[in-house]
Amino acid sequence: MIRVEHLSKHFAAKKLSGFQLPVFKKSHQPEVITALDDVSFTLRDGEITGLLGLNGAGKSTLMRLIYGLLQPSAGDVWVNHFRVSDNANAARQQLGVLPDDTGLYKRLTARENIRYFGELQGMAGQSLEQAIDQLIALLGMESIADRRAEGFSLGERMKTALARAIVHQPQHILLDEPTNGLDVITTRAVRRLLHELKQQGRCVIFSSHLMHEVSGLCDRIIVIARGKILADGSLAEILEVGKSHQLEEAFVNLVQPEEEYSHA
């Protein structure tokens, strides 16, 4: 279980080099950008949750706060009984994370990339090799398993990074845009893996702006815009609150007031 309690994140606005806006009023308060604003929810085991939002809605910031890459401005994240701000390493051991940048070691093969991360998680020997072989088979990586990662396609990088993230069989899996830009074959492999993880009773959350992926995979959908949760529930509940029979239109109906406000 992952519990997010009243989570907020603020960033100081960056100044452009060599450019300064005219000052109309003196202020001792720096400009602040709010990326997340008082977000709360609980993710349950055995469910796939889709975090749905436009680019810049706060999805990646939320994911980074959950796995401890960023520190919250307010609020807490709990992974099982570990509070991330107090015990980030213990919390991360419960997590498998696919960030927005795969960051593979290009001189290592796909198998070596996966093995290295398994060893970082304390795995070794036959159990590690069996876990690697199972993931290679599940994701259809046989043809690239012993090739160096340098020169991999986007789909090949994504498969390797995904296998690397979950080789230690974490209870909670966080995926940032896992199918964005992938071909049909790779997307199907990722879908199969997510269903397998759900059947094993694991807690899966992935961020996306692809409506068909979210509606086809998720038990639960969280709609986020401008750092706030606008809706949280099953597909049927999102359609009801969004006043539509289609997820795309329901989503637009939910975020449109936020978009109008942002252009006001």
BAFIVO-313676 format. One record per residue: residue number from 1; residue in three letters; x, y negated, z of N, C-alpha, C in turn. Coordinates in steps of 0.001 Angstrom, whole numbers, plus 500000, padded with zeros to 6 digits. Each point is the difference from the previous one (the first is absolute). Example, Ala and Ser with C-alpha at 12.3 -4.5 7.8 and 13.67 -1.06 7.14 Angstrom:
REM BAFIVO-313676
{1,"ALA",{513190,505690,507800},{499110,498810,500000},{500900,498800,500000}}
{2,"SER",{499650,498950,499280},{500820,498810,500060},{499230,498910,500730}}
REM end
This chain:
REM BAFIVO-313676
{1,"MET",{500841,501195,500000},{499159,498805,500000},{500883,498745,500000}}
{2,"ILE",{499622,499046,499184},{500661,498693,499978},{498974,498958,500442}}
{3,"ARG",{500376,499190,500974},{499093,498980,500528},{500606,498619,499813}}
{4,"VAL",{499277,499131,499337},{500415,498622,499766},{499086,499092,500803}}
{5,"GLU",{500595,499177,500860},{499215,499185,500930},{500327,498518,499835}}
{6,"HIS",{499036,499229,499496},{500090,498539,499912},{501341,499553,499395}}
{7,"LEU",{500349,500593,498876},{501306,499783,499389},{499988,498743,499134}}
{8,"SER",{500978,499127,500216},{500174,498793,499194},{501465,499860,499625}}
{9,"LYS",{500233,499393,498840},{501363,499730,499570},{500039,498665,499297}}
{10,"HIS",{500891,499117,500485},{500185,498680,499417},{501439,499859,499510}}
{11,"PHE",{500157,499311,498871},{501320,499714,499453},{500155,498488,499864}}
{12,"ALA",{501201,499522,500270},{500288,498592,499751},{500124,499787,498501}}
{13,"ALA",{499370,498935,499495},{500065,499692,498564},{501424,499620,499630}}
{14,"LYS",{500475,500523,498875},{501349,499699,499544},{500021,498723,499171}}
{15,"LYS",{501044,499208,500185},{500173,498779,499209},{500738,500334,498712}}
{16,"LEU",{499618,499346,498923},{500686,500176,498734},{501321,499245,500014}}
{17,"SER",{501057,500670,499551},{501332,499396,499990},{500040,498782,499079}}
{18,"GLY",{500523,498886,500526},{500152,498801,499187},{498710,499249,499764}}
{19,"PHE",{498935,500390,500707},{498713,499334,499777},{499337,499771,501351}}
{20,"GLN",{499439,498855,500177},{499334,499692,501257},{498710,499267,499710}}
{21,"LEU",{498929,500487,500584},{498710,499341,499827},{499992,498673,500745}}
{22,"PRO",{499277,499002,499503},{499917,498729,500724},{499317,500190,501348}}
{23,"VAL",{500509,499327,501014},{499453,500144,501346},{498983,498884,500237}}
{24,"PHE",{498756,500395,500223},{498941,499024,500249},{499741,499820,501498}}
{25,"LYS",{500370,501054,500741},{499744,499938,501438},{501063,500818,500719}}
{26,"LYS",{500592,499409,501003},{501012,500726,500748},{499349,501101,500822}}
{27,"SER",{500665,501140,500003},{499496,501117,500783},{501168,500822,500510}}
{28,"HIS",{499931,500453,501237},{501027,500848,500572},{499663,501472,499807}}
{29,"GLN",{498841,500291,499381},{499591,501378,499786},{500380,500441,498591}}
{30,"PRO",{500803,501091,499851},{500343,500489,498663},{498781,500588,499311}}
{31,"GLU",{500018,499960,498667},{498925,500622,499242},{500025,501499,500220}}
{32,"VAL",{498827,500593,500161},{499887,501431,500295},{499057,500643,498999}}
{33,"ILE",{500411,501154,499491},{499155,500806,499132},{499509,501198,500799}}
{34,"THR",{498696,500210,500028},{499420,501126,500714},{499794,501155,499027}}
{35,"ALA",{500774,501075,500192},{499898,501174,499143},{498960,500978,500511}}
{36,"LEU",{499854,500091,501333},{498977,500840,500624},{499376,499228,501149}}
{37,"ASP",{498694,500163,500150},{499273,499195,500979},{499068,500877,500830}}
{38,"ASP",{500472,500428,501184},{499179,500715,500986},{499363,501255,499406}}
{39,"VAL",{500840,500908,499517},{499551,501234,499359},{499983,501140,501022}}
{40,"SER",{498896,500741,500046},{499868,501143,500913},{499307,501166,499286}}
{41,"PHE",{500515,501206,500203},{499341,501220,499522},{500750,501200,500566}}
{42,"THR",{499387,501178,499908},{500628,501257,500412},{499939,500976,498844}}
{43,"LEU",{501136,500606,499660},{500076,501000,498939},{499995,501378,500633}}
{44,"ARG",{499092,500858,499535},{499820,501321,500597},{500714,501084,499196}}
{45,"ASP",{500386,501060,500690},{500631,501138,499346},{498990,500709,499099}}
{46,"GLY",{500504,500611,498924},{499141,500738,499088},{499186,499130,499079}}
{47,"GLU",{500390,498728,499850},{499299,499075,499110},{500999,499266,499101}}
{48,"ILE",{499533,499663,498800},{500756,499134,499104},{499316,498638,499999}}
{49,"THR",{500743,498984,500360},{499476,498635,500054},{500654,499166,498901}}
{50,"GLY",{499182,499307,499231},{500501,499112,498966},{499953,498556,500456}}
{51,"LEU",{501119,499314,499883},{500087,498579,500330},{499906,499239,498685}}
{52,"LEU",{498849,499397,499770},{499679,499426,498704},{500056,498483,500056}}
{53,"GLY",{500775,499399,499096},{500088,498547,499967},{500765,499519,498791}}
{54,"LEU",{499821,498730,499678},{500746,499388,498906},{501462,499832,500386}}
{55,"ASN",{500841,499706,499030},{501388,499676,500307},{500052,498789,500922}}
{56,"GLY",{500803,500095,501056},{500114,498908,500958},{498943,500000,501080}}
{57,"ALA",{499191,501061,500056},{498923,500041,500997},{500511,500294,501406}}
{58,"GLY",{501202,500576,500108},{500547,500363,501301},{500220,501494,500171}}
{59,"LYS",{499803,500781,498932},{500116,501455,500096},{501412,500443,500375}}
{60,"SER",{500987,499523,499259},{501376,500426,500256},{500494,499503,501361}}
{61,"THR",{499607,498791,500381},{500373,499484,501327},{499448,500900,501089}}
{62,"LEU",{498751,500413,499853},{499387,500891,500987},{500752,501323,500081}}
{63,"MET",{500345,500577,498859},{500728,501265,499996},{501361,499845,500674}}
{64,"ARG",{500689,498899,499713},{501326,499785,500594},{499914,499806,501502}}
{65,"LEU",{498937,499404,500472},{499807,499857,501443},{499739,501349,500657}}
{66,"ILE",{499258,500868,499323},{499692,501310,500570},{501272,500821,500168}}
{67,"TYR",{500905,499974,498994},{501203,500824,500164},{501187,499212,500553}}
{68,"GLY",{499754,498806,500513},{500998,499311,500796},{501058,499241,499244}}
{69,"LEU",{499810,499803,498691},{500971,499203,499245},{499863,498524,500337}}
{70,"LEU",{498792,499562,500350},{499743,498645,500454},{499478,500029,501430}}
{71,"GLN",{500236,498919,500720},{499465,499847,501346},{498747,499120,499940}}
{72,"PRO",{498927,500388,500696},{498777,499196,499953},{500140,498675,500730}}
{73,"SER",{499255,499016,499543},{499913,498738,500729},{499084,500136,501201}}
{74,"ALA",{499032,500908,499890},{499091,500302,501109},{499426,501388,499758}}
{75,"GLY",{499563,500638,501079},{499372,501305,499885},{500989,501152,500077}}
{76,"ASP",{499461,501222,499872},{500795,501210,500174},{499623,501047,498975}}
{77,"VAL",{500968,500883,499720},{499764,501208,499208},{500431,501193,500845}}
{78,"TRP",{499125,501004,500084},{500302,501234,500723},{500003,501163,499015}}
{79,"VAL",{501035,500823,500046},{500049,501250,499247},{499964,501118,501030}}
{80,"ASN",{498871,500697,500072},{499715,500892,501124},{500141,499190,501290}}
{81,"HIS",{500870,500403,500911},{500122,499248,501252},{501224,499089,500020}}
{82,"PHE",{500619,499785,498838},{501162,499119,499923},{499584,498625,499469}}
{83,"ARG",{500338,498960,500743},{499800,498647,499503},{501210,499623,499148}}
{84,"VAL",{499743,499619,498753},{501080,499798,499038},{500965,498910,500457}}
{85,"SER",{499496,498924,500567},{500870,498895,500422},{500925,500395,501144}}
{86,"ASP",{499620,501018,500784},{500821,500440,501125},{500893,501186,499659}}
{87,"ASN",{499516,500872,499119},{500702,501252,499740},{499913,500337,498523}}
{88,"ALA",{500610,499153,499173},{499859,500126,498552},{500558,501317,499480}}
{89,"ASN",{501135,500450,500516},{500609,501226,499493},{499121,501220,500265}}
{90,"ALA",{499447,500081,501203},{499125,501126,500313},{498734,499969,499152}}
{91,"ALA",{499477,498793,499764},{498813,499872,499163},{500297,500417,498561}}
{92,"ARG",{501168,499601,499489},{500353,500319,498610},{500168,501491,499782}}
{93,"GLN",{500387,500732,501033},{500131,501445,499860},{498656,500667,499728}}
{94,"GLN",{498924,499295,500352},{498653,500519,499746},{499480,499593,498621}}
{95,"LEU",{500784,499191,499279},{499528,499400,498755},{500785,500497,498792}}
{96,"GLY",{499304,500098,498877},{500635,500146,498707},{499616,498791,499179}}
{97,"VAL",{500987,499289,499474},{499739,498689,499397},{500504,499970,498561}}
{98,"LEU",{499119,499603,499090},{500387,499693,498630},{499838,498498,499815}}
{99,"PRO",{501098,499229,500066},{499897,498546,499886},{499790,499561,498559}}
{100,"ASP",{499883,498691,499796},{499782,499486,498648},{501254,500095,499134}}
{101,"ASP",{501164,500241,500615},{501241,500205,499260},{500537,501377,500362}}
{102,"THR",{500114,500904,499008},{500392,501380,500303},{501409,500087,500577}}
{103,"GLY",{500932,499174,499515},{501332,499922,500590},{500748,501320,500045}}
{104,"LEU",{500005,500766,498902},{500718,501271,499973},{501511,499776,499920}}
{105,"TYR",{500750,500980,500472},{501440,500010,499798},{500261,500566,498613}}
{106,"LYS",{500437,499132,499083},{500049,500362,498589},{501034,501067,499675}}
{107,"ARG",{501047,500109,500801},{501041,500989,499710},{499667,501376,500561}}
{108,"LEU",{498931,500079,500771},{499549,501293,500516},{498919,500566,499091}}
{109,"THR",{499898,501308,499969},{498901,500623,499274},{498708,499811,500785}}
{110,"ALA",{498889,500330,499361},{498717,499925,500698},{500023,500888,501240}}
{111,"ARG",{500509,501220,499836},{500062,500931,501138},{500882,499443,501118}}
{112,"GLU",{501124,499403,499644},{500913,499454,501002},{499386,498792,500712}}
{113,"ASN",{499251,499170,499270},{499288,498890,500637},{499034,500515,501054}}
{114,"ILE",{499233,501016,499649},{499015,500556,500930},{500707,500636,501197}}
{115,"ARG",{501064,500770,499709},{500729,500689,501075},{500597,498992,500990}}
{116,"TYR",{500552,498904,499484},{500639,499010,500867},{498998,499426,500994}}
{117,"PHE",{498799,499679,499522},{499002,499435,500918},{499482,501044,500973}}
{118,"GLY",{499935,501261,499571},{499639,501052,500943},{501024,500126,501112}}
{119,"GLU",{501273,499890,499640},{501063,500079,501005},{499942,498813,500954}}
{120,"LEU",{499652,498819,499478},{499842,498835,500879},{498892,500212,501027}}
{121,"GLN",{499026,500834,499652},{498897,500296,500916},{500279,501228,500873}}
{122,"GLY",{501235,500489,499957},{500386,501099,500878},{499781,501388,499428}}
{123,"MET",{499640,500087,498723},{499788,501300,499384},{501321,500571,499492}}
{124,"ALA",{500070,501325,499870},{501222,500638,499507},{499694,501439,499608}}
{125,"GLY",{500928,500575,499262},{499943,501423,499715},{498858,500430,499104}}
{126,"GLN",{499549,501238,500209},{499014,500612,499129},{498654,499293,500051}}
{127,"SER",{499613,499493,501164},{498703,499322,500104},{499975,498748,499140}}
{128,"LEU",{501120,499283,499949},{500088,498809,499161},{499958,500389,498528}}
{129,"GLU",{500740,501010,499610},{500021,500403,498595},{498630,500502,499539}}
{130,"GLN",{499297,500705,500867},{498654,500465,499649},{499047,498827,499815}}
{131,"ALA",{500104,499005,500889},{499140,498815,499881},{500277,499260,498698}}
{132,"ILE",{501275,499894,499630},{500364,499334,498744},{499436,500756,498812}}
{133,"ASP",{500166,501328,499988},{499503,500818,498887},{498486,499892,499863}}
{134,"GLN",{499290,499981,501118},{498541,499898,499957},{499554,498681,499388}}
{135,"LEU",{500668,498910,500370},{499632,498689,499457},{500357,499889,498517}}
{136,"ILE",{501116,500546,499620},{500395,499980,498590},{498955,500732,499160}}
{137,"ALA",{499523,501133,500501},{498981,500755,499276},{498666,499260,499991}}
{138,"LEU",{499607,499451,501129},{498705,499331,500110},{499920,498775,499102}}
{139,"LEU",{501115,499284,499870},{500021,498777,499194},{500493,500240,498565}}
{140,"GLY",{500270,501241,499661},{500441,500308,498641},{501334,499371,499654}}
{141,"MET",{500974,500108,500906},{501297,499341,499836},{501106,500953,499551}}
{142,"GLU",{499654,501198,499580},{501024,500998,499685},{501017,499505,498969}}
{143,"SER",{499548,499267,499014},{500893,499575,498915},{500944,498872,500408}}
{144,"ILE",{499722,499313,501097},{500845,498870,500418},{500668,500238,501347}}
{145,"ALA",{499718,501123,500642},{500452,500215,501378},{501509,499887,500144}}
{146,"ASP",{500748,500456,498997},{501456,500005,500110},{500666,499023,499037}}
{147,"ARG",{499230,498984,499587},{500538,498895,499228},{500259,498807,500915}}
{148,"ARG",{501028,499222,499666},{500241,498769,500758},{498850,499023,499777}}
{149,"ALA",{499685,499232,501046},{498857,499086,499937},{500232,498828,499053}}
{150,"GLU",{501248,499701,499697},{500278,498917,499068},{499406,500329,498633}}
{151,"GLY",{499184,499105,499479},{499345,500248,498719},{498637,500635,500112}}
{152,"PHE",{499529,500264,501221},{498654,500556,500186},{498948,499009,499500}}
{153,"SER",{498913,500528,499467},{498844,499174,499662},{499287,499584,501279}}
{154,"LEU",{499042,499092,499863},{499226,499560,501165},{499310,501176,500677}}
{155,"GLY",{499398,500876,499208},{499320,501158,500571},{500946,500942,500712}}
{156,"GLU",{501175,500212,499437},{500989,500873,500630},{500521,499401,501301}}
{157,"ARG",{500198,498685,499995},{500424,499336,501247},{498919,500108,501064}}
{158,"MET",{498748,499809,499588},{498900,500037,500954},{499849,501390,500616}}
{159,"LYS",{500078,501043,499179},{499908,501365,500530},{501102,500267,501017}}
{160,"THR",{501224,499613,499662},{501133,500232,500893},{499833,499237,501308}}
{161,"ALA",{499586,498752,499907},{499813,499182,501205},{498873,500536,500868}}
{162,"LEU",{498950,500497,499367},{498878,500550,500756},{500413,501280,500725}}
{163,"ALA",{500707,500884,499289},{500482,501226,500637},{500947,499681,501151}}
{164,"ARG",{500850,499025,499785},{500954,499579,501028},{499271,499475,501243}}
{165,"ALA",{498899,499296,499786},{499275,499379,501113},{499308,501015,500897}}
{166,"ILE",{499621,501152,499439},{499183,500942,500781},{500687,501340,500227}}
{167,"VAL",{501292,500103,499677},{500688,501284,500139},{499993,500485,501447}}
{168,"HIS",{499981,499085,500961},{500010,500388,501420},{498605,500268,500538}}
{169,"GLN",{499007,500065,499099},{498609,500321,500345},{499443,499086,501098}}
{170,"PRO",{500010,498708,499751},{499474,499056,500996},{498482,500108,500111}}
{171,"GLN",{499477,499600,501138},{498546,500033,500200},{499316,498852,499275}}
{172,"HIS",{500718,498887,499817},{499419,498804,499404},{500804,499604,498764}}
{173,"ILE",{499292,499720,498903},{500653,499676,498734},{499492,498660,499507}}
{174,"LEU",{500945,499074,499735},{499675,498654,499512},{500582,499840,498597}}
{175,"LEU",{499151,499688,499046},{500420,499908,498605},{499596,498642,499446}}
{176,"ASP",{500977,499266,499486},{499747,498666,499449},{499910,500111,498476}}
{177,"GLU",{498796,499864,499450},{499750,500072,498558},{500613,501268,499389}}
{178,"PRO",{499611,501203,500458},{500703,501220,499582},{499788,500400,498549}}
{179,"THR",{498927,499548,499348},{499750,500413,498613},{500097,498842,499012}}
{180,"ASN",{500395,498829,500464},{500056,498833,499121},{501054,500185,498910}}
{181,"GLY",{499580,499966,498744},{500918,500111,498880},{500410,501414,499631}}
{182,"LEU",{499407,501015,500637},{500382,501375,499715},{499217,500560,498818}}
{183,"ASP",{500585,501007,499343},{499288,500663,498919},{498964,500965,500568}}
{184,"VAL",{499180,500543,499131},{498878,500843,500430},{500482,501231,500753}}
{185,"ILE",{501048,500658,499502},{500484,501233,500620},{500519,499728,501409}}
{186,"THR",{500788,498939,500151},{500538,499673,501321},{498891,499581,500953}}
{187,"THR",{499029,499240,499507},{498877,499584,500842},{499235,501197,500519}}
{188,"ARG",{499782,500995,499140},{499295,501210,500431},{500791,500759,501055}}
{189,"ALA",{501322,500028,499864},{500836,500672,500996},{499900,499296,501353}}
{190,"VAL",{499996,498673,499980},{499873,499240,501244},{498633,500248,500630}}
{191,"ARG",{498948,500035,499192},{498658,500274,500528},{499942,501365,500675}}
{192,"ARG",{500578,501014,499345},{500000,501351,500579},{500701,499999,501348}}
{193,"LEU",{501115,499285,500078},{500739,499945,501246},{499189,499324,501095}}
{194,"LEU",{499319,498909,499677},{499200,499300,501007},{498873,500884,500517}}
{195,"HIS",{499349,500740,499112},{498944,500924,500438},{500573,501104,500890}}
{196,"GLU",{501197,500475,499662},{500646,501023,500808},{500311,499462,501398}}
{197,"LEU",{500499,498781,500079},{500309,499391,501294},{498739,499830,500845}}
{198,"LYS",{498915,499602,499362},{498737,499865,500721},{499535,501333,500564}}
{199,"GLN",{500082,501055,499172},{499569,501319,500447},{500847,500520,501152}}
{200,"GLN",{501234,499525,500082},{500869,500381,501116},{499696,499195,501266}}
{201,"GLY",{499035,499093,499926},{499611,499211,501164},{500845,498777,500242}}
{202,"ARG",{500696,499544,498973},{500865,498833,500170},{499225,498708,499744}}
{203,"CYS",{500545,498924,500542},{499419,498664,499849},{500717,499306,498855}}
{204,"VAL",{499256,499636,498952},{500592,499403,498804},{499360,498638,499756}}
{205,"ILE",{500829,498987,499785},{499502,498694,499568},{500835,499551,498809}}
{206,"PHE",{499332,499533,498957},{500736,499451,498869},{499362,498701,499549}}
{207,"SER",{500858,499075,499606},{499526,498710,499511},{499881,500057,498489}}
{208,"SER",{499032,499272,499460},{499775,500025,498560},{499113,498828,499598}}
{209,"HIS",{500029,499695,498697},{498990,499120,499438},{499289,500706,498853}}
{210,"LEU",{500186,501340,499910},{499385,500814,498956},{498710,500622,500531}}
{211,"MET",{498876,499521,499495},{498704,500405,500545},{499741,501495,499851}}
{212,"HIS",{500329,500561,498834},{499697,501411,499765},{500822,500904,500901}}
{213,"GLU",{501223,499592,500324},{500822,500795,500902},{499401,500017,501398}}
{214,"VAL",{499595,498843,500463},{499456,499886,501345},{498671,500748,500114}}
{215,"SER",{499108,499799,499035},{498690,500640,500072},{500099,501513,499852}}
{216,"GLY",{500992,500481,499237},{500125,501429,499763},{500727,500762,501085}}
{217,"LEU",{500800,499317,500807},{500860,500681,500962},{499611,499793,501462}}
{218,"CYS",{499371,498888,500309},{499938,499552,501391},{498722,500400,500726}}
{219,"ASP",{500177,500403,501248},{498872,500199,500910},{499529,498668,500573}}
{220,"ARG",{500913,499062,500025},{499730,498709,500623},{500717,498920,499210}}
{221,"ILE",{499383,498831,499910},{500575,498888,499255},{500015,498761,500898}}
{222,"ILE",{501143,499334,500046},{500125,498722,500697},{500268,498931,498960}}
{223,"VAL",{499122,499024,499908},{500161,498906,499044},{500634,498823,500732}}
{224,"ILE",{501117,499514,499455},{500721,498902,500635},{500200,498870,499002}}
{225,"ALA",{499845,498773,500469},{500221,498815,499165},{500473,498864,500898}}
{226,"ARG",{501032,499292,499548},{500564,498878,500748},{500307,500365,501454}}
{227,"GLY",{500484,501246,500182},{500444,500430,501312},{498916,500426,500953}}
{228,"LYS",{498746,500057,499539},{498892,500392,500868},{499286,501218,499430}}
{229,"ILE",{499462,500824,500891},{499189,501136,499575},{498582,499516,499728}}
{230,"LEU",{499545,500222,498771},{498661,499579,499611},{498981,501130,500117}}
{231,"ALA",{500460,501238,499862},{499094,501146,500102},{500820,501237,500344}}
{232,"ASP",{499386,500941,500714},{500685,501214,500437},{498963,501100,500130}}
{233,"GLY",{500139,501063,499180},{499040,501094,500085},{500152,500978,498849}}
{234,"SER",{499036,500906,499880},{499991,500951,498900},{499692,499272,498697}}
{235,"LEU",{500153,500703,498881},{499682,499406,498701},{498559,499516,499981}}
{236,"ALA",{499087,500817,500519},{498584,499610,500016},{499783,498737,500824}}
{237,"GLU",{500697,499894,501115},{499842,498824,500860},{500592,498752,499342}}
{238,"ILE",{501123,500156,499293},{500589,498863,499304},{499077,499527,498879}}
{239,"LEU",{499408,500949,499279},{499066,499634,498938},{498791,499262,500567}}
{240,"GLU",{499542,500442,501162},{498831,499354,500609},{500314,498574,500433}}
{241,"VAL",{501120,499804,500691},{500319,498658,500474},{500418,499097,498844}}
{242,"GLY",{500540,500616,498927},{500380,499226,498825},{498871,499815,499012}}
{243,"LYS",{498830,500562,500307},{498777,499804,499220},{500178,500390,498528}}
{244,"SER",{500522,501229,499808},{500167,500489,498640},{500042,501520,500015}}
{245,"HIS",{499780,500606,498834},{500117,501443,499843},{501372,500387,499469}}
{246,"GLN",{500857,499027,499711},{501347,500249,499504},{501019,499337,500921}}
{247,"LEU",{501096,500722,500272},{500991,499489,500943},{500636,498702,499511}}
{248,"GLU",{500292,499915,498712},{500651,498791,499485},{499126,498769,500227}}
{249,"GLU",{498731,500118,499697},{499103,498854,500184},{499796,499704,501475}}
{250,"ALA",{499895,501044,500825},{499859,499793,501442},{501222,499280,500558}}
{251,"PHE",{501176,500406,499530},{501242,499362,500437},{500018,498522,499625}}
{252,"VAL",{499632,499699,498755},{499974,498605,499545},{499006,499199,500821}}
{253,"ASN",{498843,500569,500280},{499000,499299,500808},{500522,499685,501400}}
{254,"LEU",{500837,500896,500535},{500544,499790,501340},{501098,498942,500018}}
{255,"VAL",{500885,500041,499001},{501153,499087,500035},{499730,498671,499332}}
{256,"GLN",{498913,499897,499220},{499748,498765,499251},{499910,498773,500892}}
{257,"PRO",{499304,500038,501116},{499986,498803,500865},{501400,499588,500437}}
{258,"GLU",{500879,501006,500267},{501370,499684,500379},{500742,499331,498841}}
{259,"GLU",{499750,500493,498783},{500678,499428,498838},{499521,498569,499744}}
{260,"GLU",{498696,499776,500163},{499469,498656,499799},{500606,499032,501021}}
{261,"TYR",{500136,500520,501249},{500575,499155,501050},{501455,499638,499684}}
{262,"SER",{500729,501007,499435},{501417,499774,499732},{500219,498976,498899}}
{263,"HIS",{498999,499804,499125},{500145,499031,498899},{499316,498668,500301}}
{264,"ALA",{499425,499912,501180},{499269,498771,500344},{500969,498842,500231}}
REM end
